[in-house]
Amino acid sequence: MKGTISVVLRYGALLGIFLIAAETTKRSYINNSDSLDFYMGLFALLFLILGGFVTYRMRANLVPPHQQRPAPPSLKKPDGFSEREADVLLYLCHGYPNSEIAEQLGISQNTVKTHLKNIYIKLGVTNRTQAAAEAKLLNIL
């Protein structure tokens, strides 16, 4: 938050400097209003390019969402579950979608779906929410 305020303040100060320069230019060099429109359009284009550059730089520094999530805590392996099923169940209970579970575990999304189907059968549930609730009730997590 503090970094964003700093960028906004710097950007606003730069805009102020450009407006002062435009007013000075208007008083010194511009004789008709058509020239003023041209210069203001030029300043607008400059700020559009500068804004795009600043946005690009700020977005380049962001970490992708799948890397922002902390790794879930360890899980005691419940009886009747394979090690991979236990891992998938752990990620499922922490709200990860299938694509992120697959990426984190280095398996395909179809493999995740197969593990989820086996987990649902072993827990006697029909969906993700029920599986997470049942795992918490059984103190698997």
C-alpha positions as CSV (number, residue, x, y, z in Angstrom):
1,M,0.0,0.0,0.0
2,K,2.8,2.4,0.9
3,G,4.6,1.8,-2.4
4,T,1.4,2.4,-4.4
5,I,0.9,5.8,-2.6
6,S,4.5,6.7,-3.4
7,V,3.9,5.9,-7.1
8,V,0.7,7.9,-7.2
9,L,2.3,10.9,-5.6
10,R,5.2,10.9,-8.0
11,Y,2.9,10.5,-10.9
12,G,0.7,13.4,-9.7
13,A,3.8,15.6,-9.2
14,L,4.9,14.8,-12.7
15,L,1.5,15.8,-14.0
16,G,1.7,19.1,-12.1
17,I,5.1,19.9,-13.6
18,F,3.7,19.2,-17.1
19,L,0.7,21.4,-16.5
20,I,3.0,24.2,-15.3
21,A,5.1,23.7,-18.4
22,A,2.0,23.7,-20.6
23,E,0.8,27.0,-19.1
24,T,4.2,28.6,-19.5
25,T,4.4,27.4,-23.1
26,K,0.9,28.8,-23.7
27,R,1.8,32.2,-22.4
28,S,5.1,32.4,-24.2
29,Y,4.9,30.7,-27.5
30,I,1.3,29.9,-28.5
31,N,-0.7,32.6,-30.3
32,N,-3.9,30.7,-31.2
33,S,-6.1,28.1,-29.5
34,D,-5.5,25.4,-32.3
35,S,-1.9,25.2,-31.2
36,L,-2.9,24.8,-27.6
37,D,-5.2,21.8,-28.5
38,F,-2.2,20.2,-30.3
39,Y,0.1,20.6,-27.3
40,M,-2.6,19.3,-24.9
41,G,-3.1,16.3,-27.1
42,L,0.6,15.7,-27.1
43,F,0.7,15.9,-23.3
44,A,-2.3,13.5,-23.1
45,L,-0.5,11.0,-25.4
46,L,2.7,11.3,-23.3
47,F,0.8,10.5,-20.2
48,L,-1.0,7.6,-21.8
49,I,2.4,6.1,-22.8
50,L,3.8,6.9,-19.3
51,G,0.8,5.3,-17.6
52,G,1.1,2.2,-19.7
53,F,4.8,1.9,-18.9
54,V,4.2,2.4,-15.2
55,T,1.4,-0.2,-15.2
56,Y,3.6,-2.7,-17.1
57,R,6.5,-2.3,-14.6
58,M,4.2,-2.7,-11.6
59,R,2.5,-5.8,-13.1
60,A,5.9,-7.3,-13.9
61,N,6.9,-7.2,-10.2
62,L,3.8,-9.1,-9.1
63,V,4.1,-12.8,-8.2
64,P,1.7,-15.1,-10.0
65,P,-1.3,-16.2,-7.9
66,H,-0.2,-19.8,-7.6
67,Q,3.1,-18.7,-6.1
68,Q,1.5,-16.4,-3.6
69,R,-0.2,-19.2,-1.7
70,P,1.7,-20.7,1.2
71,A,2.2,-24.4,1.1
72,P,-0.4,-26.1,3.2
73,P,0.6,-27.6,6.5
74,S,1.5,-31.3,6.6
75,L,-1.2,-33.9,6.9
76,K,-1.2,-37.1,8.9
77,K,-1.8,-39.8,6.4
78,P,-5.3,-41.2,7.1
79,D,-5.8,-45.0,6.9
80,G,-7.1,-46.2,3.5
81,F,-5.7,-43.2,1.6
82,S,-2.7,-43.4,-0.7
83,E,0.0,-40.7,-0.2
84,R,-1.1,-38.8,-3.3
85,E,-4.8,-38.9,-2.3
86,A,-3.8,-37.5,1.1
87,D,-1.8,-34.7,-0.7
88,V,-4.8,-33.9,-3.0
89,L,-7.2,-33.9,-0.1
90,L,-4.9,-31.5,1.8
91,Y,-4.8,-29.0,-1.1
92,L,-8.5,-29.4,-1.7
93,C,-9.2,-28.5,1.9
94,H,-7.1,-25.4,1.5
95,G,-9.2,-24.2,-1.4
96,Y,-6.9,-24.9,-4.3
97,P,-8.5,-25.6,-7.7
98,N,-7.7,-28.7,-9.7
99,S,-5.3,-26.8,-12.0
100,E,-3.2,-25.5,-9.0
101,I,-3.3,-28.9,-7.2
102,A,-1.9,-30.5,-10.4
103,E,0.8,-27.9,-10.7
104,Q,1.9,-28.1,-7.1
105,L,2.0,-31.9,-7.1
106,G,3.5,-32.2,-10.6
107,I,0.6,-34.4,-11.9
108,S,-2.0,-33.9,-14.6
109,Q,-5.5,-32.5,-14.0
110,N,-7.0,-35.8,-15.0
111,T,-4.9,-37.5,-12.3
112,V,-6.2,-35.0,-9.8
113,K,-9.8,-35.8,-10.9
114,T,-9.2,-39.5,-10.4
115,H,-7.8,-39.0,-7.0
116,L,-10.7,-36.7,-6.1
117,K,-13.2,-39.4,-7.2
118,N,-11.4,-42.0,-5.0
119,I,-11.4,-39.5,-2.1
120,Y,-15.2,-38.9,-2.5
121,I,-15.8,-42.7,-2.5
122,K,-13.7,-43.3,0.6
123,L,-15.3,-40.4,2.5
124,G,-18.8,-41.1,1.3
125,V,-19.4,-37.7,-0.2
126,T,-20.2,-36.2,-3.6
127,N,-18.4,-32.9,-3.9
128,R,-15.4,-30.9,-2.8
129,T,-17.2,-29.0,0.0
130,Q,-18.5,-32.1,1.6
131,A,-15.0,-33.8,1.3
132,A,-13.3,-30.9,3.0
133,A,-16.0,-30.8,5.8
134,E,-15.8,-34.6,6.3
135,A,-11.9,-34.5,6.4
136,K,-12.1,-31.8,9.1
137,L,-14.7,-33.8,11.1
138,L,-12.6,-36.9,11.0
139,N,-9.5,-34.9,12.1
140,I,-7.6,-35.9,9.0
141,L,-6.3,-32.3,8.8
